[in-house]
Amino acid sequence: MTLRKKTLGRTGLEVTQLGYGSMGLRGPKTWGVRVVSDEAADVFLNAVLDAGVNFLDTSPDYGISEKRIGEFISSRRDEYYLATKCGCVYTQHEDHLEIDHVWKKDVLDRNIETSLKRLRTDHVDILQFHGGDAETLQREGLIDKLLEFRDQGLTRFIGASSSLPNLPGLIDLGVFDTFQIPYSCLAPQHHNLITKAADSGAGIIIRGGIAQGGPDAEIQRPALNDVWRKARLNDVLPAGMERAELILRYTLSHPHCHTTIVGTCDAGHFADNLASVSAGLLPADLYLEIQSRVVTVLA
């Protein structure tokens, strides 16, 4: 199977539209109920690369995710683009991981040094602010700090992982090569901002692009289930198509979705996602019908 690729904005990177989000590799004593062993993480990360996925997203906030990427697939570093984040202050307690975001230069220095060591690489392809607002990042000199990292070769490009209300101000700065933005047919609030960011030349990384809630989801999202029900999307779900496939293919159908990072550690779910991507974008009439129904519900 050859995965569809798109150019990640001005970066020029040719990324697979199906990317991999590594939060599920965070390990024990963090949060959530599903814990992946080292052995399973090794198998899964290599399977992701074997399938042709070439874009991986991680963060210092994700427990031992960076460490596992470095340990299990750094030998294959030329096969994937790597994005991580900064502004992260984290403390591993005996039974949980405490996370905060602090916008200071010394935090960014510590983040990039630790991340590169964990990831067993001399650079990342994209270093992203994990949140933050334009005023604070400018006041603290942090955008200049990221540009300094870029000039030093520690990162090739700089980005921001953001959402409302801070996203518009970050787009207006005109300095970011990429934006990571939450979006799906059930949570379309950033639809137009994705277009605005792409029009600025930035690459678009969508997160939450297959988030559908339901009884099997690790993180329950009853509000999204309500949107599905109120929009009566079961009425337009094609025969033989699973709900997750419809949601993922809808996300991929946004004209400015360059890649969407899907974070699963379940081999069956990953195979389903590959099949969904292979099936292609949704037919235009179905895409517009879903969009209309959801907009009406959320109005």
C-alpha positions as CSV (number, residue, x, y, z in Angstrom):
1,M,0.0,0.0,0.0
2,T,1.3,3.4,-1.0
3,L,0.2,6.1,1.4
4,R,-1.0,9.4,-0.1
5,K,1.5,12.3,0.6
6,K,1.1,16.1,0.7
7,T,3.5,18.9,0.9
8,L,3.6,20.3,4.5
9,G,3.3,23.9,3.5
10,R,6.4,26.0,3.1
11,T,8.6,23.3,4.8
12,G,8.5,21.4,1.5
13,L,8.4,18.1,3.5
14,E,6.4,15.4,1.7
15,V,4.5,13.9,4.5
16,T,2.1,11.0,4.6
17,Q,-1.5,12.2,5.2
18,L,-1.7,9.6,7.9
19,G,0.8,10.5,10.6
20,Y,1.5,8.9,14.0
21,G,0.8,10.6,17.3
22,S,2.8,8.9,20.0
23,M,1.0,10.0,23.2
24,G,-0.2,6.4,23.6
25,L,3.4,5.4,24.1
26,R,3.7,7.5,27.3
27,G,4.1,4.4,29.5
28,P,3.0,3.5,33.1
29,K,2.1,5.9,35.9
30,T,1.1,8.7,33.7
31,W,-2.6,8.9,32.9
32,G,-5.3,6.7,31.3
33,V,-5.9,3.0,31.7
34,R,-4.0,1.6,28.7
35,V,-0.4,1.0,29.2
36,V,1.9,-0.3,26.4
37,S,4.9,-2.4,27.3
38,D,8.4,-1.7,25.9
39,E,8.1,-4.8,23.7
40,A,4.8,-3.8,22.3
41,A,6.0,-0.2,21.7
42,D,9.0,-1.6,19.8
43,V,6.8,-3.8,17.6
44,F,4.3,-1.0,17.0
45,L,6.7,1.8,16.1
46,N,8.5,-0.4,13.6
47,A,5.2,-1.5,12.1
48,V,4.2,2.1,11.6
49,L,7.4,2.7,9.6
50,D,7.0,-0.5,7.8
51,A,3.5,0.6,6.6
52,G,5.1,3.7,5.1
53,V,4.0,6.4,7.6
54,N,6.7,9.0,7.6
55,F,5.6,11.7,10.1
56,L,5.8,11.2,13.9
57,D,4.7,13.6,16.5
58,T,5.7,13.5,20.2
59,S,6.3,15.7,23.2
60,P,8.3,15.8,26.4
61,D,4.9,15.8,28.1
62,Y,4.2,12.2,26.9
63,G,6.0,10.3,29.6
64,I,8.6,7.9,28.0
65,S,7.3,8.4,24.4
66,E,10.4,10.2,23.2
67,K,12.7,7.7,24.9
68,R,10.9,4.8,23.2
69,I,11.1,6.5,19.8
70,G,14.9,6.9,20.3
71,E,15.4,3.4,21.6
72,F,13.4,1.5,19.1
73,I,13.5,3.4,15.8
74,S,16.4,6.0,15.9
75,S,18.3,3.5,13.7
76,R,15.7,4.2,11.0
77,R,15.8,8.0,11.4
78,D,16.1,8.6,7.7
79,E,12.7,7.1,7.2
80,Y,10.6,9.6,9.1
81,Y,10.1,13.3,9.9
82,L,10.1,14.0,13.6
83,A,8.1,16.7,15.4
84,T,8.3,17.4,19.1
85,K,7.3,20.2,21.4
86,C,8.6,22.7,24.0
87,G,7.5,24.8,26.9
88,C,7.0,21.7,28.8
89,V,7.7,21.2,32.6
90,Y,6.9,17.7,33.8
91,T,7.4,15.8,37.0
92,Q,7.1,12.1,37.2
93,H,5.6,11.2,40.6
94,E,5.3,7.6,41.9
95,D,1.8,7.2,40.5
96,H,1.2,9.9,38.0
97,L,2.9,12.5,35.6
98,E,2.4,16.1,36.5
99,I,2.5,18.4,33.5
100,D,2.7,22.2,33.2
101,H,3.6,24.7,30.5
102,V,6.1,27.4,31.4
103,W,7.1,30.1,28.9
104,K,10.7,30.8,29.8
105,K,14.0,30.5,27.8
106,D,15.6,28.1,30.3
107,V,12.6,25.7,29.9
108,L,13.0,25.6,26.1
109,D,16.8,25.1,26.5
110,R,16.1,22.1,28.8
111,N,13.4,20.7,26.5
112,I,15.5,20.6,23.3
113,E,18.5,19.2,25.1
114,T,16.5,16.5,26.8
115,S,14.4,15.7,23.7
116,L,17.4,15.2,21.4
117,K,19.1,13.0,23.9
118,R,15.9,10.9,24.4
119,L,15.2,10.7,20.7
120,R,18.8,9.8,19.9
121,T,19.1,12.3,17.1
122,D,21.0,15.5,16.5
123,H,17.9,17.4,15.3
124,V,14.2,17.4,15.0
125,D,12.4,18.4,11.9
126,I,9.8,20.5,13.7
127,L,9.9,22.1,17.1
128,Q,6.5,23.3,18.2
129,F,5.3,25.4,21.1
130,H,3.0,23.3,23.2
131,G,0.4,26.0,23.6
132,G,1.1,29.6,24.5
133,D,-0.2,32.9,23.2
134,A,1.5,35.4,20.9
135,E,2.0,38.2,23.4
136,T,3.7,36.0,26.0
137,L,5.9,34.2,23.5
138,Q,7.0,37.5,22.1
139,R,7.5,39.2,25.4
140,E,9.7,36.4,26.7
141,G,11.8,36.2,23.6
142,L,10.8,32.7,22.9
143,I,10.2,33.0,19.2
144,D,13.7,34.3,18.8
145,K,14.9,31.3,20.9
146,L,13.2,28.9,18.5
147,L,14.8,30.7,15.6
148,E,18.1,30.4,17.4
149,F,17.6,26.6,17.7
150,R,16.8,26.5,14.0
151,D,20.0,28.5,13.1
152,Q,22.0,26.1,15.3
153,G,20.6,23.1,13.3
154,L,18.7,21.7,16.3
155,T,15.4,22.0,14.4
156,R,14.7,22.5,10.8
157,F,11.4,24.3,11.2
158,I,9.3,25.9,14.0
159,G,5.7,25.5,14.7
160,A,2.9,25.9,17.2
161,S,0.4,23.4,18.6
162,S,-2.6,25.6,19.4
163,S,-6.3,26.2,19.3
164,L,-8.8,28.9,20.1
165,P,-8.6,31.5,21.5
166,N,-4.8,31.8,21.0
167,L,-4.5,30.4,17.5
168,P,-5.5,33.5,15.5
169,G,-2.9,35.6,17.1
170,L,-0.2,33.0,16.5
171,I,-1.2,32.8,12.8
172,D,-1.0,36.6,12.5
173,L,2.6,36.6,13.7
174,G,3.5,35.1,10.3
175,V,6.6,33.3,11.7
176,F,5.5,29.6,12.1
177,D,6.2,27.0,9.5
178,T,3.5,24.6,10.8
179,F,0.4,24.6,13.0
180,Q,-1.0,21.6,14.8
181,I,-4.7,22.2,15.2
182,P,-7.6,20.1,16.6
183,Y,-10.3,19.2,14.0
184,S,-12.8,16.6,13.0
185,C,-16.3,16.5,11.6
186,L,-17.6,16.4,15.2
187,A,-15.4,19.3,16.3
188,P,-15.1,21.6,13.3
189,Q,-14.6,24.9,15.1
190,H,-11.2,25.4,13.6
191,H,-12.2,24.7,10.0
192,N,-11.7,28.3,8.7
193,L,-8.6,28.9,10.9
194,I,-7.0,25.9,9.3
195,T,-7.6,27.5,5.9
196,K,-6.3,30.8,7.2
197,A,-3.1,29.2,8.5
198,A,-2.6,27.3,5.3
199,D,-3.1,30.4,3.3
200,S,-0.2,32.0,5.2
201,G,2.0,29.2,3.8
202,A,2.2,27.1,6.9
203,G,1.9,23.3,6.9
204,I,-1.2,21.9,8.7
205,I,-1.0,19.0,11.2
206,I,-4.4,18.0,12.4
207,R,-4.8,16.3,15.7
208,G,-8.0,14.6,17.0
209,G,-8.9,13.8,13.4
210,I,-10.4,10.5,14.2
211,A,-11.6,11.3,17.8
212,Q,-15.1,9.7,18.0
213,G,-15.6,8.8,21.6
214,G,-17.8,5.8,22.2
215,P,-17.6,3.1,24.9
216,D,-14.2,1.8,23.8
217,A,-12.4,5.1,23.8
218,E,-9.7,5.6,26.4
219,I,-10.7,9.2,26.8
220,Q,-14.5,9.5,26.9
221,R,-15.9,12.4,24.8
222,P,-19.7,12.4,25.4
223,A,-20.0,15.8,23.8
224,L,-18.8,14.4,20.5
225,N,-21.1,11.5,20.8
226,D,-23.9,14.0,21.2
227,V,-22.9,15.8,18.0
228,W,-23.0,12.6,16.1
229,R,-26.5,11.7,17.4
230,K,-28.0,15.2,17.0
231,A,-26.7,15.5,13.5
232,R,-28.1,12.1,12.7
233,L,-24.9,11.0,11.0
234,N,-26.0,7.4,11.2
235,D,-28.5,8.3,8.5
236,V,-25.7,9.2,6.0
237,L,-23.1,6.5,7.1
238,P,-22.6,4.4,3.9
239,A,-23.4,0.8,4.2
240,G,-20.4,-1.2,5.3
241,M,-18.5,1.8,6.5
242,E,-17.5,2.1,10.2
243,R,-18.0,5.3,12.0
244,A,-14.2,5.8,12.6
245,E,-13.6,5.5,8.8
246,L,-16.1,8.2,8.0
247,I,-14.6,10.5,10.6
248,L,-11.0,9.9,9.5
249,R,-11.8,10.3,5.8
250,Y,-13.7,13.5,6.5
251,T,-10.7,14.9,8.2
252,L,-8.5,13.9,5.3
253,S,-11.0,15.6,2.9
254,H,-10.3,19.1,4.4
255,P,-8.4,20.7,1.5
256,H,-5.7,21.9,3.8
257,C,-5.2,18.7,5.9
258,H,-1.5,18.0,5.1
259,T,-1.3,15.2,7.7
260,T,-3.3,14.0,10.6
261,I,-1.6,12.4,13.6
262,V,-3.6,9.4,14.8
263,G,-2.4,8.0,18.1
264,T,-3.3,4.3,18.4
265,C,-1.3,1.4,19.8
266,D,-3.8,-1.2,18.6
267,A,-2.7,-3.1,15.6
268,G,-6.2,-3.7,14.4
269,H,-7.1,0.0,14.7
270,F,-4.0,0.9,12.8
271,A,-4.8,-1.5,10.0
272,D,-8.3,0.0,9.8
273,N,-6.8,3.5,9.6
274,L,-4.5,2.4,6.8
275,A,-7.5,0.9,4.9
276,S,-9.5,4.1,5.4
277,V,-6.7,6.2,4.0
278,S,-6.3,3.9,1.1
279,A,-10.1,4.3,0.4
280,G,-9.4,8.0,-0.3
281,L,-11.3,11.2,0.4
282,L,-15.1,11.2,1.0
283,P,-17.3,11.9,-2.0
284,A,-17.9,15.7,-2.2
285,D,-21.6,15.4,-1.7
286,L,-21.2,13.3,1.4
287,Y,-18.6,15.6,2.8
288,L,-20.8,18.6,2.3
289,E,-23.9,16.8,3.8
290,I,-22.0,15.9,6.9
291,Q,-20.6,19.5,7.2
292,S,-24.1,21.0,6.8
293,R,-25.7,18.7,9.4
294,V,-23.0,19.4,12.0
295,V,-23.0,23.1,11.4
296,T,-26.7,23.2,12.0
297,V,-26.4,21.3,15.2
298,L,-23.7,23.5,16.6
299,A,-25.3,26.8,15.5
